[in-house]
């Protein structure tokens, strides 16, 4: 099927920001570009939307093709459309972001037009292609803002966890220390976790109570 337009029209891409936490540091998934422009530079996973493809399908496809990651819940972040953001042509990008727990971070493998794929600490990223530094910055701001009104941090947690471990996730995202007592009140107000009746010993400290998500597998970005 041919398409004809009276006016010039832009191409559309999707880019995906994937966060995780490793050793109490917030990390980001990046791919090294195989071709031009920005050959060999690191970038977010993403690519051009096919003519009969919806946006989220494109984002998931590109993520799987370039990194091997599948089964990821994506949330749309923002649309980036400065005329000079891509040197090849006029390109508008719809960005998505997602969180993955640490036990899934090893499930990556470079493919398609990605030379390498890897996790990078957010506070020490390499130079990024296109306007991806701006996209990452906005995704981090959105993630931090959602801690105030959602259960988003639970996406990083294993099946059972202590409140101290959950607090560490909040502190990694915010980049600041939190008061232990106020944090406990804040989390309990969401009514999204429950006691398991089990405890975990950490060195010589008194055993810490273990918690779990009240509805496993149904942690939402927004509550």
C-alpha positions in Angstrom: 0.0 0.0 0.0 1.3 3.5 -0.9 0.9 6.6 1.1 0.9 10.1 -0.2 1.0 13.3 1.8 0.8 16.9 0.7 3.2 18.1 3.5 6.5 16.6 4.8 5.9 14.4 7.8 8.2 13.2 10.6 9.3 9.7 11.5 8.3 8.2 14.9 10.5 6.2 17.3 10.2 4.8 20.8 12.8 4.8 23.5 12.8 2.8 26.7 14.3 3.8 30.1 14.8 0.6 32.3 15.7 1.1 35.9 16.9 -1.4 38.5 18.8 -1.3 41.8 22.0 -3.1 42.4 24.1 -2.9 45.5 22.0 0.0 46.8 22.7 2.0 43.6 20.1 3.0 41.0 21.1 1.6 37.6 20.1 2.1 34.0 20.0 -0.3 31.0 21.9 1.0 27.9 22.9 -0.4 24.5 25.9 0.5 22.5 25.0 1.5 18.9 26.3 -0.5 16.1 25.7 2.0 13.3 25.5 5.7 12.5 24.6 8.2 13.8 26.5 8.1 17.1 28.2 4.8 16.2 29.6 3.1 19.3 28.0 5.5 21.7 25.6 4.3 24.4 21.9 4.9 24.1 18.5 3.9 25.3 17.0 0.8 23.7 14.6 1.9 21.0 13.9 2.3 17.3 11.5 3.3 14.5 7.8 2.5 14.7 6.6 0.3 11.9 3.7 1.5 9.7 1.2 -0.9 11.2 2.5 -1.0 14.7 1.2 0.8 17.8 3.7 2.6 20.1 3.9 0.3 23.0 4.3 -2.8 20.8 7.2 -1.0 19.1 8.8 -0.2 22.4 8.5 -3.8 23.6 9.7 -5.2 20.3 12.8 -3.0 20.3 13.6 -3.7 23.9 13.4 -7.5 23.2 15.4 -7.3 20.0 18.2 -5.1 21.4 18.5 -6.4 24.9 16.6 -9.8 25.1 14.3 -8.5 27.9 10.7 -9.5 27.6 7.6 -9.4 29.8 8.2 -5.8 31.0 5.4 -3.5 32.1 6.0 -0.1 30.5 4.5 3.2 31.3 4.6 6.1 28.8 6.8 8.9 30.0 6.8 11.8 27.5 7.1 12.8 23.8 10.3 14.3 22.7 10.2 16.3 19.4 12.8 19.0 19.0 13.4 19.4 15.2 17.2 18.7 15.5 17.2 15.8 18.0 18.1 13.3 15.2 20.7 14.3 12.5 19.1 11.8 10.0 15.7 13.4 9.7 12.8 14.9 11.6 12.1 12.3 14.3 9.6 12.4 17.2 10.3 9.9 20.0 7.7 8.6 22.5 9.6 7.5 25.6 8.6 4.8 28.1 10.1 3.7 31.4 10.0 0.6 33.5 11.4 -1.0 36.7 12.8 -4.4 37.0 13.9 -6.3 40.2 17.6 -7.1 40.6 17.0 -10.8 39.9 16.1 -10.0 36.3 19.1 -7.9 35.5 21.1 -10.8 34.2 18.5 -11.6 31.5 20.1 -9.4 28.8 21.8 -10.1 25.5 22.8 -7.7 22.8 21.2 -8.2 19.4 19.8 -6.4 16.4 21.6 -3.1 15.9 23.1 -3.1 19.5 26.8 -4.0 19.7 26.7 -4.4 23.5 24.2 -4.1 26.3 24.9 -3.3 30.0 23.8 -1.8 33.3 25.3 1.6 34.3 25.0 3.5 37.6 22.8 6.5 37.1 25.2 8.8 38.7 28.1 7.8 36.4 26.6 7.3 32.9 28.7 7.5 29.8 28.0 10.2 27.1 24.6 9.3 25.6 23.5 9.6 22.0 20.7 11.9 20.7 18.8 13.6 23.5 18.8 10.5 25.7 20.4 12.3 28.6 17.3 14.5 28.8 15.0 11.5 28.5 16.8 9.7 31.4 16.7 12.8 33.6 12.9 13.2 33.1 12.4 9.5 33.8 14.3 9.7 37.0 12.3 12.8 38.1 9.1 11.0 37.3 10.2 7.9 39.3 11.2 10.0 42.3 7.9 12.0 42.2 5.8 8.8 42.1 7.2 7.6 45.4 5.0 10.2 47.2 1.7 8.8 45.9 2.2 5.3 44.5 3.5 1.8 45.2 6.1 2.0 42.4 9.1 1.2 44.7 7.6 -2.3 45.3 8.5 -3.2 41.7 12.1 -3.4 42.8 11.4 -5.8 45.7 11.7 -9.6 46.0 8.9 -11.8 47.3 9.9 -11.1 51.0 11.7 -8.0 52.3 12.3 -6.0 55.4 11.2 -2.4 55.8 14.9 -1.4 56.0 15.4 -2.9 52.5 12.4 -1.1 51.2 13.7 2.2 52.7 17.0 1.6 51.0 15.2 1.5 47.6 13.5 4.9 48.4 16.8 6.4 49.4 18.5 5.1 46.2 15.9 6.7 44.0 15.7 10.0 46.0 19.5 10.2 46.6 18.9 11.1 50.3 18.6 9.5 53.7 15.1 9.2 55.2 13.9 9.1 58.8 13.1 5.5 59.8 10.0 6.3 61.8 8.5 8.6 59.3 9.2 6.2 56.5 7.4 3.3 58.3 4.3 5.5 58.7 4.4 6.6 55.1 4.6 3.0 53.8 1.9 1.7 56.1 -0.4 4.4 55.0 -0.4 2.9 51.5 -1.8 -0.3 52.9 0.0 -2.3 50.2 2.2 -4.7 52.2 1.6 -7.3 54.9 3.6 -9.1 57.6 4.6 -12.6 56.7 5.2 -13.8 60.3 8.8 -14.5 59.5 12.0 -12.7 60.4 15.5 -12.2 59.0 18.6 -12.0 61.1 21.3 -9.5 59.9 24.6 -10.0 61.7 24.4 -9.2 65.4 21.3 -7.0 65.0 17.9 -8.1 66.3 15.9 -10.1 63.6 13.9 -7.9 61.2 10.3 -8.6 60.4 9.7 -9.7 56.8 6.9 -8.2 54.6 5.3 -9.1 51.3 3.1 -7.3 48.8 -0.6 -7.9 49.7 -1.5 -8.8 46.1 1.6 -10.4 44.5 2.0 -9.8 40.8 -0.3 -6.9 40.9 1.9 -4.0 42.1 0.8 -1.0 40.1 2.7 2.1 39.1 -0.1 4.3 40.6 -2.3 3.6 43.6 
